[in-house]
Amino acid sequence: MTNIPVKVPFVDLQSQHQQIQTQMEQAISSVLRRGDFILGKDLADFELAFANACDVSYGVGVACGTDAITLGLQACGIGNGDEVILPANTFIATLIGVIRAGATPVLVDCEEDTALIDLEAAHKAVTAKTRGIIPVHLYGQMVSPGKLLEFARANKVMIFEDAAQAHLAQREGYRAGAVGMAAAFSFYPSKNLGALGDGGMLVTNDANVAQKVRSLRNYGAPRKYYHTEIGTNSRLDNLQASILNVKLPYLEQWNQLRNQAAQQYDAILAKIGNLGIIPLQNHSGTGHVYHLYVIRITPSSPVDREAILEALAVAGIQTGIHYPIPCHLQPAYQHLGYCLGDFPHAETLCNEILSLPMYPGLSEAQIHQVFDTMQSILYKGSAEGFVDQSAVILG
Ligand SMILES: *Cc1c(COP(=O)(O)O)cnc(C)c1O
């Protein structure tokens, strides 16, 4: 397996970086010359530019997305004794943020067809202690802003968006990050907007929340050597901000390329829908920024997920599973008291999902390659397929 040449990588940042190599080198040299490594000009510029791009007033750069959640919740006044609702099928950082902020996480199930948080389940989880909900705009699709705002109004809770996978996503006229009280973004290298290392940002329309995160990320000091709260050290490096400034103008175009690739996948995969292979549903059209392209290998598939994954790997096609174990079944979080069976959709999806290669620049030929490999293993596995061998050969 290790000697198989990669034909379709899962993510390829090279083509993206080649396009802007010179600009990135100039940005780095400029920071080197100026020497403003911490809280410098590029960071201030990027905070403003990224907040604007999200239709939000303030941006505060932090060390990573996890810190954006932790410090953001703290700045929103959420902490000890407060319950925060979040989906069971998110990347673990959402849960870490809630716990690090001192709040009590309350997990809920997701919808089976989109993998987004089930707001009806969330409604049932509300108690007198519920202060907030974290909709995770998973895989690049926003949770419905209309439904979220209605939920927040009805239950008198704050919305804090985890937009780490949804830079510039749109739905119902809202941008990711512009729906709630505040939102967290990550600039981990493989995110839709990625630094050359770790990075994150808290965005908000609330001047006080922004000010508070500025203080928290910088030792709890609203001004130098004057500490009004404990805080921490979590700043977005100026060097990383200078790279993100170079990349930001391309982001919309890169997201469009992802969306186009997803549409090509959708169209071709429809041919094997009858074999139990179904993509997660997109309810936001071109507003879905496809951080990941995720399909479900349902029980009606003649071949199981492992066999499909293996066939793709042998053909040099890289895939992933995001994520194989839901938060409530992770060893570190058993003290939360959940057990197998608590969140059936999240648990089922963990066993069914497969993330196919997705990045701006993924070609139609590569998408066909992925499809052809999947189709042939599926036909091999189904009696029906042996009848219709022509489909295998001719694709
Ligand atoms: C990446 C990610 C995070 C955390 O971001 P880091 O920068 O890696 O700390 C949080 N939530 C989700 C949904 C993510 O995908």
The ligand as a Tripos MOL2 file, in Angstrom:
@<TRIPOS>MOLECULE
LIG
   15    15     1     0     0
SMALL
NO_CHARGES

@<TRIPOS>ATOM
      1 C1        -10.4300   22.8020   12.6310 C.3       1 LIG1
      2 C2        -11.6200   22.9010   13.4930 C.ar      1 LIG1
      3 C3        -11.5750   23.4980   14.7640 C.ar      1 LIG1
      4 C4        -10.3160   23.8580   15.4800 C.3       1 LIG1
      5 O1         -9.4300   24.6490   14.8270 O.3       1 LIG1
      6 P1         -7.8740   24.5570   15.1890 P.3       1 LIG1
      7 O2         -7.3310   25.7500   14.4670 O.co2     1 LIG1
      8 O3         -7.3660   23.2740   14.6590 O.co2     1 LIG1
      9 O4         -7.7230   24.6860   16.6570 O.co2     1 LIG1
     10 C5        -12.7640   23.6650   15.4570 C.ar      1 LIG1
     11 N1        -13.9250   23.2250   14.9570 N.ar      1 LIG1
     12 C6        -14.0120   22.6200   13.7660 C.ar      1 LIG1
     13 C7        -15.3470   22.1690   13.2690 C.3       1 LIG1
     14 C8        -12.8620   22.4240   12.9990 C.ar      1 LIG1
     15 O5        -12.9560   21.7960   11.8270 O.3       1 LIG1
@<TRIPOS>BOND
     1     1     2 1
     2     2     3 ar
     3     2    14 ar
     4     3     4 1
     5     3    10 ar
     6     4     5 1
     7     5     6 1
     8     6     7 2
     9     6     8 1
    10     6     9 1
    11    10    11 ar
    12    11    12 ar
    13    12    13 1
    14    12    14 ar
    15    14    15 1
@<TRIPOS>SUBSTRUCTURE
     1 LIG1         1 GROUP 0 **** ****
